[in-house]
């Protein structure tokens, strides 16, 4: 007697082999074609027509509750710098689209740029800076050490053109707060000439006060 099989014949799907076969390349959003936000995050790039390097530190989706419902927007944190002149700036902005938020943040960062005192590729002295719950420690390093730091601190130091430095995150891991702390630390650095001028001013003021007495 002939017995009919109760299981229907299965045809191999396109892009999928038989038993032991390998799958073909995935389609859009599948394996091999998957994308996501922040694919270029952390990589410095120079925009066309711009003289500064730009890095996206963080992109977040924010929601604002209004009378008509929820309003979705994007918040971008961007740092902008010029490596040869050792300039760095930070900007935070919101927009209806990621590109709009990034462009707004970059324009804000260009208006708030500071010049970092760099001596022979490193920092003039050690400094510790706090911003909110974030604490950043920066130390000068000998030539050839490179940048020994991670996260947002490394991105700021690279964009500012510092070649040899050691950085540590001692407090919160929040990227935006660490960027604030790092840029504040770089802005508070003093070169030997600045220290000498301040000492001279102090001596003059003390002499003037003593003469009055």
ABEGO torsion letter per residue (X at the ends): XBBBBABBBBBBBBGBBBBGBBBBBBBBGBBGABBBBGAABGBBBBBBGBABBBBBABBBBBBBBBAAEBBBBBBBBBBBBBAAAGBBBBBBBBBABAAAAAAAAAAAAAAABBBBBBBGGBBABBBBBBBEABBBBBBBBBBGAEBBBBEAAAAAAAAAGBABBBBBBABBABAAAAAAAAAAAAAABBBAAAAAAAAAAAAAAAAAAAAAX
